[in-house]
Amino acid sequence: MTSEWHEVPLRELVGYISKGIAPSYAEEASESTIRVLNQKCNRNFRISYGDSRLHDTRKKKVPPERYVKPDDILINSTGAGTAGRIAQIEDVPSATTIDGHMILIRSNGKVTQKFLGYALKAHQWEVLQLDEGSTGQTELNRDRLLDEIMINYPVSLDEQNAIVGTLESIDRKLIVNEQLNDNLQQQAQAIYSSMFIDNPDPAWSHGHLSDLITVKYGKDHKKLADGIYPVYGSGGIMRYVERPLYNKESVLIPRKGTLNNVMYVNQPFWSVDTMFYTEMKLPNVAKFVYHFVKAKALASMNAGSAVPSMTTDILNAMEVVIPSASALEEFESLVAPMYEAMEANDVQSKALFQMRDTLLPKLMSGAIDVSDVQL
């Protein structure tokens, strides 16, 4: 299927590029508010609305061209370690724009919008190197982005669409797995609420979280060699290292930053120094602790100022009704199959990530013919 390929600077394929607005934030949604995306919304090549905010269009109008459209390419333009992150938004559930810390890019038609998105993702590492400035003030150099990032593309739109279709099929499987896991999490949380919040046994004792767990500090991982054990930060897995810090069931709780991103882990792992991990004091209690902590508004218990922070004192002092051993065993038996299914989905997703990341640069450079790829 291979047709003629060209290699050109990104500038020759871009029809529109713009930084976002300086928002006038609103606390509550109204007829005049729209969503505004920021750096935190951009992770793993995708956009999440979880950290988006509201902009009041009565205080500052948004030009029509700065409203986000499906398939728009969004790149973080500022921030140490975040400037250069690339995402392509698939769905725009409501009127949306971006703030001044992001760049919006649209194709000029020589390549399809989706193809340009994948082509840029194939250059993610190079784009991340284009930030300039001092620590905390780094900014993506837009001219270098347009002139130094060289894009390979087939002239044939049919071949462009075939390449996009192959990569999209992998991404859609990843999204399905994520949705399945979200649904399973909600089911497990509903069972937790039914058993321990809505219908607690009056005979159960009252205590504190410290009666169930020991809170431990994570450690720095930078000197560790690469390996097979995941390193968890508040955003999830950061890398894989040569040895684990802990090898039993644990609940991971952010110590700094995004405090509500509580995680359950049931494999050997390493936890960074801005995370707490936990050791269980009772049998069958890990999943109970996870759902208990996850249901708490940890961000509202912030002990920090500029940087949200959590402390061992706050965690240990949380009051909790301690279920009987039989109730914990029953809860474990009900939710364990759900967690096993989630783990299987995660294993498949890891393999899909590796497949996509292997295929991406080869397909986008023409190194392999898309017709030779069998999924």
Buried (B, 14 or more C-beta within 10 A) or exposed (E): EEEEEBEEBBBBBBEEBBBBBEBBEBEEEEEEBBBBBBBBBBBEBBBBBEEBBBBBBEEEEBEEEBBBEEBBBBBBBBBEEBBBBBBBBBEBEEEBBBBBBBBBBBBEEBBBBBBBBBBBBBBBEBBBEBBEEEEEEBBBBBEBBBEBBBBBBBEBBEBBBBBBEBBBEBBEBBBEBBEBBEEBBEEBBEBBEEBBEEEEEEEBEEEEBBBBBEBBEBEEBEEBEEBEBBBBBBEEBBBBBEEBBBEBBBBBBBBBBBBBBBBBBBBBBBBBEBBBBBBBEBEBBBBBBBBBBBBBEBEEBBEEEEEBBBBBEBBBEBEBBBBEEEBBEBBBEBBBEBBEEBEEBBEBBEEBBEBBBEBBBBBBBBEBBBEEBEE
